[in-house]
Amino acid sequence: MSLIKRSRGARAMLLATTAVVTLATSAAAEDIASADAAPGNAAASTAADGGALGEIVVTAQKRLESSQHVPISIQALGSETLEQHKVVGIDDYVKLLPSVSLATLGPGQTSIFFRGISTGNAGATPSSGMYFDETPVQSGGSSLDLHLYDVARVEALSGPQGTLYGASSLSGTVRVISNKPDPRNFSAGYDLQGDKFGKGAVGGMAEGFVNLPLNEKMAVRLVGYYERDGGFIDVVPGSVTYTLGDSDPSNDIVKTNKDQVKQNANSVDTYGGRVALGIDLDDNWTLTPELMAQRQKSHGAFLWDPKAGDLAVRNYAPVGNDDRWYIASLTLEGKIGNFDLVYSGSYLHRRESNDADYTYYSVAYDAFPGYTNFPQAKGGFLDPTQRFHGEGYSNRETSELRVSSPTDMPFHATVGAFFQRNSGHIINNYLIPGVSGLDPATLSVPPVKGDDIYLIDNNTVAKDYALFGDASYKIFDNLTLNGGIRGFKSTQASNGFFGIYFNALKAGCTVPLTKTCITTRSSVKSSGETHKINLTWQVDTQRMVYFTYSTGFRVGGANGLPGVSAYKPDTLDNFELGFKTTWLNHKLRVNGAIYKEIWNGIQYRLAVPGANGLSAVYNAGDARVYGAEVDFQALLGPVTLSGTGSYNDGRLTKDFCDLVSRANPNPMPTCSVAAGTTAAPKGTRLPNQPKFKGSLTARYDFETGNLKDFVAATVNRQGKARNYLGLAEDAALGDSPGFSTFDFSVGTRFANSSLELFIQNAFDKRGELNRNTFCQILICGPVALRVYSVKPQFFGIKFGQKF
């Protein structure tokens, strides 16, 4: 029997992704079924029996399917799972996804990676895709940190997804699917939470939604939220001494951070909401305009310094990030005869403002004469401490049109077209406060503009065009052949200023700059295709085996720094054998996959000699990943056990040569480890992804009178991970050790209310997710190593009601 009914056309298709049937035996087990499901429907009757696992309907292949019938490796976290694990942002759901890892400098500054396809830094474009509903929201080094509330599920699609999701889905794609307006039923709810970090401050959260039918064919859904993270990293007292590049101690400058000292300095305020209007134009056509906006303002540093103490850092300048964005989107779904048509269009505007402490760059360069020596007319020397302030503006317009044939025919196909225009403007100021008031004739490094010693002011416009198709044919009733292809082309144009005063003079500009000065112009065109082929054997109604060969592609581009060659596209080949099975009368589910991935022409960001710590993107040879994934769920009476695990061994298969010289900042054509000309040799492990990562959850549900109670525990484990691909950078940072954390919760439901007590990282472990520095690693790594760890002990109480 089909899991999805379509008696009301497009509206039923929308609501099928949001209606949740909670199994009586376990609040952890869930079933996303059609809102039209009648009492005799298989999904509904199974839930009523209270003795079987439900299923989640996903749209990973741009059509509604049970996750157990999708022949790709997909982890789907439904609404109940998200709620039980207190998933709010990127950090929370990444720890539940075994093949996903991250590298970050804090909120709004995160990159995610699948199956170890990572070099330890963000390239010019991301290697993993991210979608909110139909809108692509990925960005290199700064993925949107969506606050997750009133969402149906999170889908993590491992492996290349370029056929249906484009070039930025080289290694995988994360999709956040929201709940949709429902014209048939009024519903509303709110949740209130009070919380505290064990070694930190108090915080809290308020969230609410309302689904309001306006008439029998129209509804509006409103969502709002505010979250306050109290902070847990202290800025402790410290000082640095500048010798000003000479041996005369009489002119040394001692810099203290007394104006920055603060407890629990890294607090975060996040607020936003969305409004969606669902309109049934008739029985077959639905229009859904939606507006979503969020602001996330973080204070202080989120990477701490082990040398300063536990959860402590010595900052000498203000640190923070202000991330503001909104998405306006429109989706039209309907039928032309028996064919389904979907159009989706969106506009994403984002503005980011970032302040960071650049003190340790100044400390490192204090050994060189002239770099920190700034004499004042009144006598003495100016404090040479550099600061960083960045502003980023981006606008992204996307449109996609796709048509699908009926899924109940032996041959089924989806074809479509995609367009995206992405424009951006970044201004990065590396400044010394007060330097613009000094006589430039007395300075070896005068400012280029205002107080900026180094300036990046760059504009980019990128356009992407694609045609894609995906088709399935049933060779036999239980054997299906699937294939897909996507052809695309892209253009990227940029112009701007990179450098110091000397670069401005070389470009014929007057210093200090009073108007736009262009030092680099570039225009790059790329084209190519990605493809896949899949063979699926449906052994019986509960067991399936599949084999997939798929490819991924990431476009090349130009580097902004003079003398650095353009970087080429990188590609990924994925060979995957997987299975999805259900056993013991729907009481046990076990899914898994083994795979080999071949990564060609890796895009890698590396510091350029003589460029004052600035970096460019290079092609760093080839790599391969051997891996396996598994997840399971089991009902043992009132106890539900669920777990995930992954093994990923990624290594270079070709030496990555070091840069030639300051005069020619491009990789050497040949190199050797013995000669010291290799940045990373063959066999070097890829960074960020531990070899093993997994989790195990046990939940016991029981009743006390009219109360539905539960007790739950989760253990998360991951192994040691490398932090950078290059040998020198990795030596400066060191590896992140393996760790385990434990989460516990207890709660009850009564009538339309719920109450829960929880504690995460109960034993307060400092599990390291990555190590980094803000300034260039080889310059600042030895003195400014920072650690981004999992949340320290975090506990709270949560109350909610649904109407």
BAROMI-749145 format. One record per residue (C-alpha): residue number from 0; z, y negated, x negated. Coordinates in steps of 0.2 Angstrom, whole numbers, plus 5000, padded with zeros to 4 digits. Each point is the difference from the previous one (the first is absolute). Layout:
BEGIN
- i up north east
- NUM Z Y X
...
***
This chain:
BEGIN
- i up north east
- 0 5000 5000 5000
- 1 4996 4983 4994
- 2 5015 4990 4994
- 3 4992 4983 5005
- 4 4994 4997 5018
- 5 4988 4985 5003
- 6 5001 4998 5019
- 7 5002 4981 4997
- 8 4987 4998 4986
- 9 5004 4987 4987
- 10 5018 4996 5006
- 11 5005 5018 4999
- 12 4993 5001 4983
- 13 5011 4985 4995
- 14 5016 5006 5008
- 15 4998 5018 4994
- 16 5005 4993 4983
- 17 5016 4993 5006
- 18 5008 5010 5013
- 19 5013 5011 4992
- 20 5008 5016 5008
- 21 5016 5004 4991
- 22 5004 5018 5000
- 23 5017 5005 5008
- 24 5005 5011 4985
- 25 4998 4987 4987
- 26 4998 4981 5000
- 27 4991 5002 4983
- 28 4986 5010 5008
- 29 4988 4989 5009
- 30 4983 5001 5010
- 31 4988 4986 5002
- 32 4991 5005 5016
- 33 4989 4992 5012
- 34 5009 4989 5013
- 35 4990 5008 5013
- 36 5007 5017 4996
- 37 5005 5009 5016
- 38 5015 5012 5001
- 39 4989 5015 4998
- 40 4993 4993 4983
- 41 5003 5011 4985
- 42 5008 4987 4990
- 43 5012 4994 5014
- 44 5005 5018 5005
- 45 5003 5005 4982
- 46 5012 4985 4999
- 47 5008 5004 5016
- 48 5004 5018 4994
- 49 5010 4992 4986
- 50 4996 5014 4988
- 51 4985 4995 4989
- 52 4994 4987 4988
- 53 4989 4986 5007
- 54 4984 4993 4992
- 55 4995 4982 4995
- 56 4983 4994 5005
- 57 4992 4990 4986
- 58 4984 4990 4998
- 59 4997 5003 4982
- 60 4982 5005 5003
- 61 4997 4985 5012
- 62 5003 5011 5015
- 63 5015 5007 5009
- 64 5005 5017 4993
- 65 5016 5011 4998
- 66 5005 4998 4982
- 67 5001 5019 4999
- 68 4981 5000 5003
- 69 4995 4987 4987
- 70 4993 5008 4985
- 71 5007 4988 4987
- 72 5017 4998 4992
- 73 5009 4988 5011
- 74 5018 4996 5002
- 75 5003 4992 5017
- 76 5017 4992 5003
- 77 5003 4997 5018
- 78 5011 4988 5009
- 79 5015 5011 5001
- 80 4999 5004 4981
- 81 4998 4982 4996
- 82 5015 4995 5010
- 83 5011 5015 4994
- 84 4996 4995 4981
- 85 5003 4982 5003
- 86 4982 4996 4994
- 87 4997 4981 5000
- 88 4989 4996 4985
- 89 4989 5008 4986
- 90 5015 5007 4990
- 91 5006 5009 5015
- 92 4985 5010 5005
- 93 4994 5003 4982
- 94 5015 5010 4996
- 95 4996 5012 5015
- 96 4982 5002 4994
- 97 4999 5013 4986
- 98 4984 4995 4992
- 99 5002 4981 5001
- 100 5009 4989 4986
- 101 5001 4982 4997
- 102 5001 4987 4987
- 103 5008 4983 5004
- 104 5008 4984 4995
- 105 5009 4998 5017
- 106 4996 4996 5018
- 107 4981 4995 5003
- 108 4996 5006 4982
- 109 4997 5018 5002
- 110 4986 5012 4996
- 111 4999 5018 5007
- 112 4992 5015 4993
- 113 4995 5018 5006
- 114 5001 5016 4990
- 115 5003 4991 4983
- 116 4984 4990 5000
- 117 5009 4986 4991
- 118 4999 4991 4983
- 119 5017 4991 5002
- 120 4993 4984 5006
- 121 4990 4992 5013
- 122 4981 4999 4996
- 123 4989 4986 5007
- 124 4999 5010 5017
- 125 5012 5013 5006
- 126 4997 5018 4998
- 127 5008 5004 5017
- 128 4996 4994 5018
- 129 5012 4993 5012
- 130 4996 4996 5019
- 131 5009 4993 5014
- 132 4992 5007 5015
- 133 4981 4997 4996
- 134 5003 4986 4988
- 135 5000 5003 4981
- 136 5014 4991 4992
- 137 5001 5007 4982
- 138 5000 4988 4986
- 139 5001 5003 4981
- 140 5018 4999 4994
- 141 5007 4992 5016
- 142 4998 5011 5015
- 143 5006 4993 5017
- 144 5018 5005 5002
- 145 4999 5003 5019
- 146 5016 5001 5009
- 147 4999 5016 5011
- 148 5006 4998 5017
- 149 4992 5006 5017
- 150 4987 5011 4990
- 151 4994 5017 5006
- 152 4999 5007 4983
- 153 4995 4998 4981
- 154 4986 5011 4994
- 155 4998 5004 4981
- 156 4983 5007 4996
- 157 5000 5008 4983
- 158 4984 5001 4989
- 159 4984 4989 5001
- 160 4997 4993 5017
- 161 4985 4989 4995
- 162 4988 5008 5013
- 163 5010 4992 5015
- 164 5011 4987 4992
- 165 4990 4993 4985
- 166 5001 4996 4982
- 167 5019 4996 4999
- 168 5004 5017 5006
- 169 4997 5008 4983
- 170 5015 5011 5000
- 171 5006 4999 5018
- 172 5004 4989 5015
- 173 5016 4995 5009
- 174 4998 4995 5019
- 175 5013 4992 5011
- 176 4996 5003 5018
- 177 5009 4988 5013
- 178 5004 5004 5018
- 179 4988 4993 5012
- 180 5002 4990 5017
- 181 5002 5011 5015
- 182 4995 4993 5017
- 183 5008 5014 5009
- 184 5018 4999 4995
- 185 5013 4986 4996
- 186 5010 5004 4985
- 187 5011 4991 4988
- 188 5013 5002 4987
- 189 5010 4993 4986
- 190 5009 5005 4984
- 191 5015 4992 4991
- 192 5006 5005 4983
- 193 5014 4994 4988
- 194 4999 5007 4983
- 195 5007 4997 4982
- 196 4995 5006 4983
- 197 5015 5009 4992
- 198 4999 4989 4984
- 199 4993 4985 5009
- 200 5000 4989 5015
- 201 4999 5001 5019
- 202 4984 5000 5010
- 203 4993 5004 5017
- 204 4985 5002 5011
- 205 4995 4996 5018
- 206 4984 5007 5007
- 207 4993 5000 5018
- 208 4984 5004 5010
- 209 4994 4998 5018
- 210 4985 5008 5008
- 211 4996 4990 5016
- 212 4987 5006 5012
- 213 4991 4984 5007
- 214 4990 5010 5013
- 215 4993 5018 5001
- 216 4987 4997 4986
- 217 5009 4988 4989
- 218 5016 4999 4989
- 219 5007 4991 4986
- 220 5011 5007 4987
- 221 5012 4988 4990
- 222 5010 5005 4984
- 223 5012 4989 4990
- 224 5012 5004 4986
- 225 5011 4992 4987
- 226 5007 5009 4985
- 227 5013 4993 4987
- 228 5002 5011 4984
- 229 5017 4994 4992
- 230 4995 5003 4982
- 231 5008 5011 4986
- 232 4995 4993 4983
- 233 5011 4987 4991
- 234 4994 4987 4988
- 235 5013 5000 4987
- 236 5003 4987 4986
- 237 4990 5001 4985
- 238 4992 4989 4986
- 239 4985 5000 4988
- 240 4998 4990 4984
- 241 4983 4992 4995
- 242 4997 4997 4981
- 243 4985 4990 5004
- 244 4990 5011 4988
- 245 5009 4993 4984
- 246 5014 5004 4989
- 247 5010 4985 5004
- 248 5015 5004 5011
- 249 5004 4982 5003
- 250 4986 4998 5013
- 251 5004 5017 5009
- 252 5000 4999 5019
- 253 5013 5011 5010
- 254 4994 5003 5018
- 255 5013 5006 5012
- 256 4997 5006 5018
- 257 5016 4993 5008
- 258 4989 4992 5014
- 259 4993 5017 5005
- 260 5016 5011 5000
- 261 5002 5007 5017
- 262 5007 5016 5008
- 263 4988 5010 5011
- 264 4986 4989 4996
- 265 4985 5010 5006
- 266 5002 4997 5019
- 267 4985 5001 5011
- 268 4996 4993 5017
- 269 4986 5007 5010
- 270 4994 4995 5017
- 271 4985 5001 5011
- 272 4992 5008 5015
- 273 4984 5005 5009
- 274 4993 4998 5017
- 275 4986 5011 5007
- 276 4991 4999 5016
- 277 4992 5016 5007
- 278 4986 4997 5013
- 279 4992 5014 5010
- 280 4983 4993 5003
- 281 4996 5015 5011
- 282 5003 5019 4999
- 283 4991 5001 4983
- 284 5002 4984 4991
- 285 5016 4993 4992
- 286 5002 4983 4991
- 287 5015 4997 4989
- 288 5002 4984 4991
- 289 5016 4999 4989
- 290 5009 4987 4989
- 291 5013 5005 4987
- 292 5009 4989 4988
- 293 5014 5002 4987
- 294 5009 4990 4987
- 295 5010 5008 4986
- 296 5010 4989 4989
- 297 5009 5009 4986
- 298 5012 4992 4988
- 299 5005 5006 4982
- 300 4993 5014 4990
- 301 4999 5018 5006
- 302 4998 5008 4983
- 303 5017 5000 4990
- 304 5004 5001 4982
- 305 5011 5015 4994
- 306 5005 4990 4985
- 307 5008 4987 5011
- 308 5010 5013 5010
- 309 4998 5010 5016
- 310 4989 4991 5013
- 311 5001 4985 4989
- 312 4987 4988 4992
- 313 5000 4984 4989
- 314 4988 4988 5008
- 315 4997 4982 4993
- 316 4989 4994 5014
- 317 4998 5001 5019
- 318 4992 5016 5005
- 319 4993 5004 5018
- 320 4985 5004 5010
- 321 4994 4993 5017
- 322 4987 5011 5009
- 323 4993 4993 5016
- 324 4985 5007 5009
- 325 4993 5003 5017
- 326 4986 5012 5008
- 327 4990 4996 5015
- 328 4990 5015 5006
- 329 4989 5006 5014
- 330 4996 5018 5005
- 331 4987 5005 5013
- 332 5000 5018 5005
- 333 4989 5009 5013
- 334 4987 5012 5004
- 335 4981 4999 5001
- 336 4995 5016 5010
- 337 5010 5014 4991
- 338 5001 4990 4983
- 339 5015 4991 4995
- 340 4998 4982 4993
- 341 5013 4990 4990
- 342 4999 4983 4993
- 343 5014 4992 4990
- 344 5000 4983 4992
- 345 5014 4991 4991
- 346 5005 4985 4990
- 347 5014 5001 4988
- 348 5007 4984 4992
- 349 5014 5001 4986
- 350 5009 4988 4989
- 351 5011 5005 4986
- 352 5012 4990 4990
- 353 5009 5007 4985
- 354 5012 4994 4987
- 355 5005 5011 4985
- 356 5011 4998 4984
- 357 4988 4999 4985
- 358 5014 4997 4988
- 359 4998 5015 4989
- 360 4982 4996 4997
- 361 5007 4984 4992
- 362 5013 5010 4990
- 363 4987 5011 4993
- 364 4988 4986 4995
- 365 5015 4990 4992
- 366 4996 5009 4984
- 367 4983 4992 4998
- 368 5000 4982 4994
- 369 4994 4987 5013
- 370 5002 5011 5016
- 371 5017 4994 5004
- 372 5001 4984 4990
- 373 4999 4985 5012
- 374 5007 4984 4992
- 375 5006 4986 5012
- 376 4997 4981 4997
- 377 5019 4997 5002
- 378 5004 5013 4987
- 379 5004 5018 5001
- 380 4989 5014 5008
- 381 4995 5004 5018
- 382 5007 5017 5007
- 383 4985 5011 4997
- 384 5004 5013 5013
- 385 4984 5004 5010
- 386 5000 5003 5019
- 387 4987 5008 5011
- 388 4994 4994 5017
- 389 4986 5007 5010
- 390 4991 4996 5016
- 391 4988 5012 5008
- 392 4989 4997 5015
- 393 4989 5014 5008
- 394 4989 5002 5015
- 395 4992 5016 5006
- 396 4988 5003 5014
- 397 4995 5017 5005
- 398 4989 5008 5013
- 399 4996 5018 5004
- 400 4990 5008 5013
- 401 4999 5019 5002
- 402 4993 5012 5013
- 403 5006 5018 5003
- 404 4992 5014 5009
- 405 5010 5012 5012
- 406 5012 5010 4990
- 407 4998 5015 5012
- 408 4983 5004 4994
- 409 4995 5012 4986
- 410 4993 4985 4990
- 411 5011 4984 4999
- 412 4996 4984 4990
- 413 5007 4983 4997
- 414 4989 4986 4993
- 415 5005 4982 4996
- 416 4998 4984 4990
- 417 5013 4990 4991
- 418 5000 4982 4993
- 419 5014 4991 4991
- 420 5001 4982 4992
- 421 5015 4997 4989
- 422 5003 4983 4993
- 423 5014 4995 4989
- 424 5008 4986 4989
- 425 5013 5003 4988
- 426 5010 4986 4989
- 427 5011 5007 4987
- 428 5011 4987 4991
- 429 5008 5005 4983
- 430 5010 4984 4998
- 431 5014 4992 4989
- 432 5009 4987 5011
- 433 4999 4983 4992
- 434 4986 5004 4988
- 435 4988 4988 5008
- 436 5011 4985 4995
- 437 4998 5003 4981
- 438 4987 4993 4988
- 439 4987 5014 5000
- 440 4995 4994 4982
- 441 5017 5007 4994
- 442 4997 5017 5008
- 443 4991 5015 4993
- 444 4998 5007 5018
- 445 4999 4985 5012
- 446 4999 5002 5018
- 447 4984 5003 5009
- 448 5005 4993 5017
- 449 5016 4993 5005
- 450 5014 5010 4992
- 451 4988 5015 4999
- 452 4998 5008 4983
- 453 4989 5013 5007
- 454 4991 4999 5016
- 455 4990 5012 5011
- 456 4990 4992 5014
- 457 4987 5011 5007
- 458 4990 5003 5016
- 459 4992 5016 5006
- 460 4989 5006 5014
- 461 4996 5018 5002
- 462 4989 5008 5014
- 463 4999 5018 5004
- 464 4987 5008 5011
- 465 4999 5019 5005
- 466 4992 5013 5011
- 467 5009 5016 5003
- 468 4998 5016 5009
- 469 5011 5016 5003
- 470 4994 5015 5009
- 471 5007 5017 5005
- 472 4990 5016 5005
- 473 5008 5016 5007
- 474 4991 5014 4991
- 475 5011 5012 5009
- 476 5014 4997 5013
- 477 5013 5001 4986
- 478 4989 4993 4985
- 479 4996 4982 4999
- 480 4989 4991 4987
- 481 5004 4981 4997
- 482 4991 4987 4989
- 483 5001 4982 4998
- 484 4992 4986 4990
- 485 5003 4982 4998
- 486 4987 4988 4991
- 487 5006 4983 4995
- 488 4996 4985 4990
- 489 5012 4986 4995
- 490 4998 4983 4992
- 491 5014 4990 4990
- 492 4999 4982 4994
- 493 5013 4990 4992
- 494 5003 4984 4990
- 495 5015 4992 4993
- 496 5011 4995 4985
- 497 5009 5012 4989
- 498 5009 4994 4985
- 499 5009 4986 4990
- 500 4995 4983 4995
- 501 4987 5006 4987
- 502 4991 5010 5013
- 503 4998 4984 5010
- 504 4994 4990 4985
- 505 4987 5014 4996
- 506 4994 4999 5018
- 507 4997 4981 4998
- 508 5015 4995 5011
- 509 5012 4986 4997
- 510 5018 5005 4997
- 511 5012 4999 5009
- 512 4989 5006 5014
- 513 4998 4988 5015
- 514 4986 5009 5009
- 515 4993 5018 5001
- 516 4995 5007 4983
- 517 4989 5016 5000
- 518 5001 5011 4985
- 519 4994 5016 5008
- 520 4987 5004 5013
- 521 4995 5018 5005
- 522 4990 5009 5013
- 523 5000 5019 5001
- 524 4991 5012 5012
- 525 5004 5018 5003
- 526 4993 5013 5011
- 527 5003 5019 5002
- 528 5005 5014 5011
- 529 5014 5011 5004
- 530 4998 5017 5008
- 531 5010 5015 5006
- 532 4997 5018 5006
- 533 5013 5010 5009
- 534 5000 5018 5006
- 535 5014 5005 5013
- 536 5005 5017 5006
- 537 5010 5000 5015
- 538 5008 5017 4998
- 539 5008 5000 5017
- 540 5007 4986 5011
- 541 5015 4998 4989
- 542 4993 5002 4982
- 543 4986 4991 4991
- 544 4994 5000 4982
- 545 4988 4987 4992
- 546 4991 4996 4985
- 547 4994 4982 4996
- 548 4990 4992 4986
- 549 5001 4981 5002
- 550 4997 4985 4989
- 551 5007 4982 4998
- 552 4993 4984 4992
- 553 5008 4984 4995
- 554 4988 4985 4996
- 555 4999 4992 4983
- 556 5001 4981 4997
- 557 5001 4986 4987
- 558 5014 4995 4990
- 559 5005 4982 5000
- 560 5005 4999 4981
- 561 4986 4994 4989
- 562 4993 5014 4988
- 563 5006 5014 5011
- 564 4986 5011 5007
- 565 4999 5004 5019
- 566 5008 5017 5005
- 567 4990 5014 5008
- 568 5004 5009 5016
- 569 5012 5015 4999
- 570 4998 5016 5010
- 571 5010 5015 5006
- 572 4995 5018 5004
- 573 5012 5010 5011
- 574 4999 5019 5002
- 575 5013 5005 5013
- 576 5005 5017 5008
- 577 5012 4998 5014
- 578 5009 5009 5015
- 579 5009 4995 5016
- 580 5010 5013 5009
- 581 5012 5002 5014
- 582 5011 5016 5002
- 583 5014 5008 5010
- 584 4994 4994 5017
- 585 4999 4981 4994
- 586 5017 5001 4992
- 587 4993 4998 4982
- 588 4986 4990 4993
- 589 4994 5001 4982
- 590 4986 4989 4992
- 591 4994 4999 4982
- 592 4986 4996 4988
- 593 4995 5003 4982
- 594 4988 4989 4992
- 595 4991 4994 4984
- 596 4995 4982 4998
- 597 4989 4993 4987
- 598 5001 4981 4996
- 599 4985 4992 4991
- 600 5000 4983 4992
- 601 5018 4996 5004
- 602 5003 4981 5003
- 603 5014 4994 4989
- 604 5008 4983 4997
- 605 5004 4996 4982
- 606 5006 4985 4991
- 607 4987 4991 4990
- 608 5003 4996 4982
- 609 5002 4981 4997
- 610 5001 4996 5019
- 611 5018 4995 5001
- 612 5005 5016 5009
- 613 4986 4999 5013
- 614 4991 5016 5004
- 615 4983 5007 5006
- 616 4994 5016 5008
- 617 4991 5013 4990
- 618 4993 5018 5003
- 619 5013 5011 4991
- 620 4991 5017 4999
- 621 5003 5015 5012
- 622 5014 5010 5007
- 623 5004 5015 5011
- 624 5014 5005 5012
- 625 5005 5017 5004
- 626 5011 5000 5016
- 627 5008 5008 5015
- 628 5008 4994 5016
- 629 5010 5009 5013
- 630 5010 4995 5016
- 631 5009 5010 5013
- 632 5010 4998 5015
- 633 5011 5014 5008
- 634 5011 5001 5016
- 635 5015 5011 4998
- 636 5009 4998 5017
- 637 5008 4983 5000
- 638 4996 4997 4982
- 639 4983 4993 4994
- 640 4995 5002 4982
- 641 4986 4990 4992
- 642 4994 4997 4983
- 643 4986 4994 4988
- 644 4995 5003 4982
- 645 4987 4996 4988
- 646 4995 5004 4982
- 647 4988 4989 4991
- 648 4995 5002 4982
- 649 4988 4986 4995
- 650 4994 4997 4982
- 651 4986 4992 4990
- 652 4985 5011 4996
- 653 4993 4987 4988
- 654 5007 4988 4987
- 655 5002 4982 5005
- 656 4996 4989 4985
- 657 5010 4985 4996
- 658 4992 4982 5000
- 659 4989 4995 4986
- 660 5008 4984 4994
- 661 5005 4983 5005
- 662 4982 4994 4997
- 663 4992 5014 5010
- 664 5013 5005 5014
- 665 4991 5015 5006
- 666 5003 5019 4997
- 667 4994 5008 4984
- 668 4985 5012 5003
- 669 5009 5014 4990
- 670 5018 5002 4995
- 671 5013 5012 4994
- 672 5019 5003 5001
- 673 5001 5002 4981
- 674 4992 4983 4997
- 675 5012 4991 5012
- 676 4985 4994 5011
- 677 5004 5010 5016
- 678 5009 4992 5014
- 679 5003 5016 5008
- 680 4994 5017 4994
- 681 4993 5015 5010
- 682 5014 5010 5008
- 683 5011 4984 5004
- 684 5008 5002 5017
- 685 4996 4987 5014
- 686 5014 4989 5004
- 687 5010 4997 5016
- 688 4999 5016 5009
- 689 5013 5013 4995
- 690 4995 5018 4998
- 691 5011 5005 5015
- 692 5005 4990 5015
- 693 5007 5006 5016
- 694 5013 4999 5014
- 695 5010 5011 5011
- 696 5008 4996 5017
- 697 5012 5009 5011
- 698 5004 4994 5018
- 699 5012 5008 5012
- 700 4999 4995 5018
- 701 5013 5004 5013
- 702 5008 4993 5016
- 703 5017 4994 5004
- 704 5002 4998 5019
- 705 4986 4987 5004
- 706 4997 4995 4982
- 707 4986 5006 4989
- 708 5007 5000 4983
- 709 4993 5004 4983
- 710 5005 5002 4981
- 711 4986 4998 4987
- 712 4999 5001 4981
- 713 4985 4997 4988
- 714 4999 5003 4981
- 715 4986 4992 4991
- 716 4995 5006 4983
- 717 4987 4994 4987
- 718 4997 5004 4982
- 719 4998 4990 4984
- 720 4985 4988 5000
- 721 4991 4991 4986
- 722 4998 4981 5003
- 723 4985 4995 4991
- 724 4984 5008 4994
- 725 4998 4991 4983
- 726 5011 5008 4986
- 727 5007 4983 4994
- 728 5004 4994 5017
- 729 5008 5017 5005
- 730 5010 5000 4984
- 731 5007 4982 5004
- 732 5005 5005 5018
- 733 5005 5019 4998
- 734 4999 5013 5014
- 735 5009 4999 5017
- 736 5012 5015 5001
- 737 5000 5012 5015
- 738 5013 4997 5014
- 739 5006 5006 5017
- 740 5007 4990 5014
- 741 5009 5005 5016
- 742 5000 4992 5017
- 743 5011 5004 5015
- 744 5001 4994 5018
- 745 5009 5004 5016
- 746 4997 4993 5018
- 747 4999 5003 5018
- 748 4989 4995 5015
- 749 5006 4997 5018
- 750 4990 4994 5014
- 751 4988 4987 4993
- 752 5010 4996 4985
- 753 5002 5006 4982
- 754 5014 4998 4987
- 755 4999 5005 4982
- 756 5009 4999 4983
- 757 4991 5003 4984
- 758 5001 5000 4981
- 759 4986 5001 4988
- 760 5001 5004 4982
- 761 5018 5006 5004
- 762 5005 5003 4982
- 763 4993 4984 4994
- 764 4987 5007 4987
- 765 4989 4988 4990
- 766 4984 5009 5003
- 767 4986 4991 4990
- 768 4983 4998 5009
- 769 4992 4991 4986
- 770 5004 4989 4985
- 771 4991 4984 4996
- 772 5000 4982 4993
- 773 4994 4984 5008
- 774 4991 4994 4984
- 775 4989 5010 4989
- 776 5008 5017 4995
- 777 4997 5000 4982
- 778 5007 4982 4998
- 779 5015 5002 5012
- 780 5003 5018 5002
- 781 5013 5002 4985
- 782 5011 4986 5007
- 783 4996 4999 5018
- 784 4998 5017 5007
- 785 5004 5001 5019
- 786 5003 5014 5012
- 787 4995 5001 5018
- 788 5011 5014 5008
- 789 5003 5007 5017
- 790 5012 4991 5011
- 791 5018 5001 4995
- 792 5012 5008 5012
- 793 4996 4992 5017
- 794 5009 5003 5016
- 795 5001 4993 5018
- 796 5001 5002 5018
- 797 4985 4998 5013
- 798 5000 4998 5019
- 799 4985 5000 5011
- 800 4995 5001 5018
- 801 4983 5005 5008
- 802 4995 4995 5018
***
